[in-house]
């Protein structure tokens, strides 16, 4: 499998699948695929609670499985809101802003995370949790910012710019309430994130419409 991000302002993902290879994408992200690739649509998890959680957290209720059923390499192209951030996970969990998952080269578990810290920090009570073994592609506005945090190091972040938190847990999050934040245009609170872990930020605010 060969994955290539193309473009500068608005990016697309070009994926070349060898015979027998498969790729997964968010419903509505597919631009086109060549003949020989088969498309299968499945529910993103099972059960009423799972479907309600997907709707609230901004996930699609469905996911696309794209499979090269031909004897030759075939290409598919995935679109994005603006930019794309690839993150490789190996048995790890990403906590993400709602609706940022676009695609992955293996099937991952995209579920809903209930976060009280996220609510008080402004991200919202329902976030996306992505886990598995894959390279995942997430939406970003312009070139993403990656910040590694050592143990004890902390930053304060405008929650609208958070794409994903890697190896960072609920206990490492806290909110900084301040009228100064509100006057400065960042909202009433900023989210304080303390290491260790990695933070991925979008230069432009992440704005996601609700998905059906």
BELQUIHU-V135061 format. One record per residue. N is the residue number from 1. RES is the residue in one letter. NEAR is the number of other ideal C-beta (glycine too) atoms within 8 Angstrom. Layout:
BEGIN
((N/RES/NEAR) (N/RES/NEAR))
END
This chain:
BEGIN
((1/X/9) (2/X/5) (3/X/11) (4/X/7) (5/X/10) (6/X/7) (7/X/7) (8/X/3) (9/X/6) (10/X/7) (11/X/12) (12/X/13) (13/X/16) (14/X/11) (15/X/14) (16/X/9) (17/X/16) (18/X/8) (19/X/9) (20/X/6) (21/X/9) (22/X/9) (23/X/13) (24/X/13) (25/X/13) (26/X/11) (27/X/11) (28/X/6) (29/X/12) (30/X/13) (31/X/7) (32/X/6) (33/X/10) (34/X/8) (35/X/5) (36/X/8) (37/X/14) (38/X/6) (39/X/10) (40/X/8) (41/X/8) (42/X/7) (43/X/8) (44/X/11) (45/X/9) (46/X/4) (47/X/6) (48/X/5) (49/X/6) (50/X/12) (51/X/11) (52/X/8) (53/X/12) (54/X/15) (55/X/10) (56/X/8) (57/X/13) (58/X/10) (59/X/15) (60/X/11) (61/X/11) (62/X/9) (63/X/13) (64/X/13) (65/X/12) (66/X/16) (67/X/12) (68/X/14) (69/X/6) (70/X/9) (71/X/3) (72/X/6) (73/X/8) (74/X/13) (75/X/10) (76/X/14) (77/X/12) (78/X/14) (79/X/8) (80/X/14) (81/X/6) (82/X/11) (83/X/14) (84/X/13) (85/X/12) (86/X/10) (87/X/11) (88/X/7) (89/X/16) (90/X/5) (91/X/6) (92/X/8) (93/X/8) (94/X/14) (95/X/11) (96/X/14) (97/X/13) (98/X/12) (99/X/12) (100/X/14) (101/X/14) (102/X/13) (103/X/13) (104/X/14) (105/X/10) (106/X/9) (107/X/7) (108/X/12) (109/X/7) (110/X/12) (111/X/12) (112/X/13) (113/X/11) (114/X/6) (115/X/14) (116/X/8) (117/X/11) (118/X/15) (119/X/10) (120/X/8) (121/X/14) (122/X/15) (123/X/11) (124/X/9) (125/X/7) (126/X/12) (127/X/14) (128/X/18) (129/X/13) (130/X/15) (131/X/11) (132/X/11) (133/X/6) (134/X/11) (135/X/11) (136/X/14) (137/X/13) (138/X/15) (139/X/17) (140/X/17) (141/X/11) (142/X/10) (143/X/6) (144/X/12) (145/X/8) (146/X/8) (147/X/9) (148/X/7) (149/X/14) (150/X/7) (151/X/5) (152/X/6) (153/X/8) (154/X/9) (155/X/9) (156/X/8) (157/X/12) (158/X/10) (159/X/13) (160/X/9) (161/X/12) (162/X/15) (163/X/15) (164/X/15) (165/X/13) (166/X/12) (167/X/9) (168/X/13) (169/X/6) (170/X/7) (171/X/4) (172/X/9) (173/X/15) (174/X/8) (175/X/12) (176/X/10) (177/X/6) (178/X/9) (179/X/6) (180/X/6) (181/X/13) (182/X/10) (183/X/6) (184/X/6) (185/X/5) (186/X/7) (187/X/11) (188/X/8) (189/X/12) (190/X/15) (191/X/18) (192/X/13) (193/X/15) (194/X/10) (195/X/13) (196/X/6) (197/X/12) (198/X/11) (199/X/15) (200/X/17) (201/X/12) (202/X/16) (203/X/10) (204/X/9) (205/X/8) (206/X/14) (207/X/5) (208/X/12) (209/X/5) (210/X/6) (211/X/13) (212/X/4))
END
